[in-house]
């Protein structure tokens, strides 16, 4: 009886040991792909709109799609190791794939120009799913770095990932608001650039810089103020967490 009990209690310890060994690598890859996706949205795509740039707009969108898929894969790997219940992981993965499929359908059929109501529906669903998944990932990462006695390197990598997740999460929230109130951030005729605009504005807020354009609805401005406060509070919590080690 004691042998069986010892065998059962040793399994979680082995899983924890594997996670401890792979945590820095998981966080590193997730951070790399978050940065690549960010660079694609705030540098490559805007630069492709300049006629003097060698990269065409279609090529920039293809690069952005590749980075987005790589980021999705890294996020799924992260969730695979940190979610104990596999059913929750598979539900999250299915939601991810549904979101990607709907985005692909919207882009292929150019719905923002040909069928705006359908575009609003699909983009609203994909945005809502993305917000839910990012919030879930954010919760797991925060619980990991604040709830475990991590080495300083793993804690810093986790904190960096969470900080970028704040920007990504609010970018999707801005997009969802614009779908609910078309034109509050981006003119209806330019809705195909909505997410890129949201990412750029969210990044400006995280960086503490003045927005490139401030002609937004009051609800959007108030949410941007909340993002700035939230990001600063997180930085304070991280400093406190590191000093308490």
C-alpha positions as CSV (number, residue, x, y, z in Angstrom):
1,X,0.0,0.0,0.0
2,X,2.8,2.4,0.9
3,X,4.5,1.6,-2.4
4,X,1.4,2.6,-4.4
5,X,1.0,5.8,-2.4
6,X,4.7,6.7,-3.0
7,X,4.3,6.1,-6.7
8,X,1.2,8.3,-7.0
9,X,2.8,11.1,-5.1
10,X,6.0,11.0,-7.1
11,X,4.2,11.8,-10.4
12,X,3.4,15.5,-9.7
13,X,7.0,16.0,-8.5
14,X,8.3,14.6,-11.8
15,X,6.0,16.9,-13.8
16,X,7.1,19.9,-11.7
17,X,10.7,19.0,-12.3
18,X,10.2,18.9,-16.1
19,X,8.4,22.2,-16.0
20,X,11.1,23.8,-14.0
21,X,13.7,22.7,-16.5
22,X,11.7,23.9,-19.6
23,X,10.1,27.0,-18.1
24,X,13.0,29.4,-19.2
25,X,12.9,28.0,-22.8
26,X,9.1,28.2,-23.0
27,X,9.1,31.8,-21.8
28,X,11.9,32.6,-24.1
29,X,10.2,31.3,-27.3
30,X,6.9,33.0,-26.3
31,X,8.7,36.3,-25.7
32,X,10.6,36.0,-29.1
33,X,7.4,35.4,-31.1
34,X,5.6,38.1,-29.2
35,X,8.3,40.6,-30.1
36,X,8.3,39.4,-33.8
37,X,4.6,39.8,-34.0
38,X,4.9,43.3,-32.5
39,X,7.6,44.3,-34.9
40,X,5.5,43.1,-37.8
41,X,2.5,45.2,-36.7
42,X,4.3,48.4,-35.7
43,X,7.2,48.4,-38.2
44,X,6.9,46.1,-41.2
45,X,3.2,46.7,-42.1
46,X,3.3,50.5,-41.7
47,X,6.6,50.6,-43.7
48,X,5.0,48.5,-46.5
49,X,2.5,51.3,-47.1
50,X,5.3,53.6,-48.2
51,X,5.8,53.4,-51.9
52,X,9.6,53.7,-51.4
53,X,9.7,50.5,-49.4
54,X,10.9,47.3,-51.1
55,X,8.3,45.1,-49.2
56,X,4.9,45.2,-50.7
57,X,1.8,45.5,-48.5
58,X,0.7,41.9,-49.5
59,X,4.2,40.6,-48.5
60,X,4.0,42.4,-45.2
61,X,0.6,40.9,-44.5
62,X,2.0,37.4,-45.3
63,X,5.0,38.0,-42.9
64,X,2.5,39.2,-40.3
65,X,0.4,36.0,-40.8
66,X,3.5,33.8,-40.4
67,X,4.5,35.5,-37.2
68,X,0.9,35.3,-35.9
69,X,0.8,31.6,-36.5
70,X,4.2,31.1,-34.8
71,X,3.0,33.1,-31.8
72,X,-0.2,31.0,-31.7
73,X,2.0,27.8,-31.7
74,X,4.2,29.2,-28.9
75,X,1.1,30.2,-26.9
76,X,-0.3,26.7,-27.3
77,X,3.0,25.1,-26.1
78,X,2.9,27.4,-23.1
79,X,-0.6,26.4,-22.3
80,X,0.2,22.7,-22.8
81,X,2.8,22.8,-20.1
82,X,1.0,25.1,-17.6
83,X,-2.6,23.7,-17.8
84,X,-3.0,20.6,-15.7
85,X,-6.4,19.6,-17.0
86,X,-6.0,18.6,-20.7
87,X,-9.7,19.1,-21.4
88,X,-9.2,22.8,-20.7
89,X,-6.2,22.9,-23.0
90,X,-8.0,21.3,-25.9
91,X,-11.0,23.6,-25.5
92,X,-8.6,26.6,-25.6
93,X,-6.8,25.1,-28.6
94,X,-10.1,24.6,-30.5
95,X,-11.1,28.2,-29.8
96,X,-7.8,29.3,-31.1
97,X,-8.2,27.3,-34.4
98,X,-11.8,28.6,-34.8
99,X,-10.6,32.2,-34.4
100,X,-7.8,31.6,-37.0
101,X,-10.3,30.0,-39.4
102,X,-12.8,32.8,-39.2
103,X,-10.0,35.4,-39.7
104,X,-8.8,33.5,-42.8
105,X,-12.3,33.4,-44.2
106,X,-12.8,37.1,-43.6
107,X,-9.5,37.9,-45.3
108,X,-10.0,35.6,-48.3
109,X,-13.4,36.9,-49.1
110,X,-12.5,40.5,-48.3
111,X,-15.6,40.9,-46.2
112,X,-14.7,44.3,-44.8
113,X,-15.4,45.7,-48.3
114,X,-18.0,43.3,-49.8
115,X,-20.1,42.4,-46.8
116,X,-19.5,44.6,-43.8
117,X,-22.2,43.0,-41.5
118,X,-20.6,39.6,-42.0
119,X,-17.2,41.1,-41.4
120,X,-18.4,42.7,-38.1
121,X,-19.8,39.3,-37.0
122,X,-16.7,37.3,-37.8
123,X,-14.3,39.9,-36.5
124,X,-16.3,40.3,-33.4
125,X,-16.2,36.6,-32.7
126,X,-12.5,36.2,-33.4
127,X,-11.7,39.3,-31.3
128,X,-13.8,38.1,-28.4
129,X,-12.1,34.6,-28.5
130,X,-8.7,36.2,-28.6
131,X,-9.5,38.4,-25.6
132,X,-10.6,35.4,-23.6
133,X,-7.5,33.3,-24.5
134,X,-5.1,36.2,-23.8
135,X,-6.8,36.8,-20.4
136,X,-6.5,33.1,-19.6
137,X,-2.8,33.0,-20.6
138,X,-2.3,36.2,-18.6
139,X,-3.8,34.6,-15.5
140,X,-1.7,31.5,-15.8
141,X,1.5,33.4,-16.3
142,X,0.8,35.8,-13.4
143,X,-0.1,32.8,-11.1
144,X,3.2,31.2,-12.1
145,X,5.6,34.0,-11.5
146,X,3.8,35.2,-8.3
147,X,2.9,31.8,-6.9
148,X,6.1,29.9,-7.5
149,X,9.6,30.4,-6.2
150,X,11.2,30.9,-9.5
151,X,14.8,31.7,-10.4
152,X,15.4,35.4,-11.3
153,X,15.8,34.6,-15.0
154,X,12.5,32.8,-15.3
155,X,10.7,35.4,-13.3
156,X,12.0,38.2,-15.5
157,X,11.1,36.3,-18.7
158,X,7.7,35.6,-17.4
159,X,7.2,39.3,-16.4
160,X,8.3,40.5,-19.9
161,X,5.8,38.1,-21.5
162,X,3.0,39.3,-19.3
163,X,3.9,43.0,-20.0
164,X,3.6,42.4,-23.7
165,X,0.3,40.4,-23.2
166,X,-1.1,43.5,-21.6
167,X,-0.6,45.4,-24.8
168,X,-1.9,42.5,-27.0
169,X,-5.0,42.1,-24.8
170,X,-5.9,45.8,-24.9
171,X,-5.3,45.9,-28.6
172,X,-8.0,43.3,-29.1
173,X,-10.3,45.1,-26.7
174,X,-9.9,48.3,-28.8
175,X,-10.7,46.3,-31.9
176,X,-13.8,44.8,-30.2
177,X,-15.0,48.3,-29.2
178,X,-14.5,49.5,-32.8
179,X,-16.6,46.6,-34.0
180,X,-19.4,47.5,-31.5
181,X,-19.1,51.2,-32.4
182,X,-17.8,51.4,-36.0
183,X,-15.7,54.4,-36.7
184,X,-14.7,55.2,-33.1
185,X,-11.1,54.5,-33.9
186,X,-10.8,53.7,-37.6
187,X,-13.0,54.9,-40.5
188,X,-15.3,52.1,-41.8
189,X,-13.6,52.3,-45.2
190,X,-10.3,51.4,-43.5
191,X,-11.5,48.6,-41.3
192,X,-9.0,46.2,-42.8
193,X,-6.3,48.1,-40.9
194,X,-8.2,48.0,-37.6
195,X,-6.0,45.5,-35.7
196,X,-2.8,47.0,-36.9
197,X,-4.0,50.5,-35.7
198,X,-5.0,49.0,-32.4
199,X,-1.7,47.3,-31.8
200,X,0.2,50.5,-32.7
201,X,-1.9,52.6,-30.3
202,X,-1.6,50.0,-27.5
203,X,2.2,49.9,-27.9
204,X,2.4,53.7,-27.7
205,X,0.5,53.6,-24.4
206,X,2.8,50.8,-23.0
207,X,5.8,52.9,-24.0
208,X,4.4,56.0,-22.3
209,X,4.5,58.0,-25.6
210,X,1.9,60.4,-27.1
211,X,-0.5,58.7,-29.4
212,X,0.0,59.3,-33.2
213,X,-3.7,60.1,-33.5
214,X,-6.0,61.2,-30.7
215,X,-9.2,61.7,-32.6
216,X,-11.0,58.8,-30.9
217,X,-14.3,58.3,-29.1
218,X,-14.3,59.2,-25.4
219,X,-14.8,55.5,-24.3
220,X,-11.7,54.5,-26.2
221,X,-9.6,57.3,-24.6
222,X,-10.8,56.3,-21.2
223,X,-9.9,52.7,-21.9
224,X,-6.4,53.8,-23.0
225,X,-6.0,55.7,-19.7
226,X,-6.9,52.5,-17.9
227,X,-4.4,50.5,-19.9
228,X,-1.7,53.0,-18.9
229,X,-2.6,52.7,-15.2
230,X,-2.8,48.9,-15.4
231,X,0.6,48.6,-17.0
232,X,2.2,50.9,-14.4
233,X,0.6,48.9,-11.6
234,X,1.9,45.7,-13.0
235,X,5.5,47.2,-13.1
236,X,5.1,48.1,-9.4
237,X,3.9,44.6,-8.5
238,X,6.9,43.1,-10.4
239,X,9.4,45.3,-8.6
240,X,7.8,44.3,-5.3
241,X,7.8,40.7,-6.2
242,X,11.5,40.7,-7.1
243,X,12.5,42.7,-4.0
244,X,10.6,40.2,-1.8
245,X,12.6,37.2,-3.1
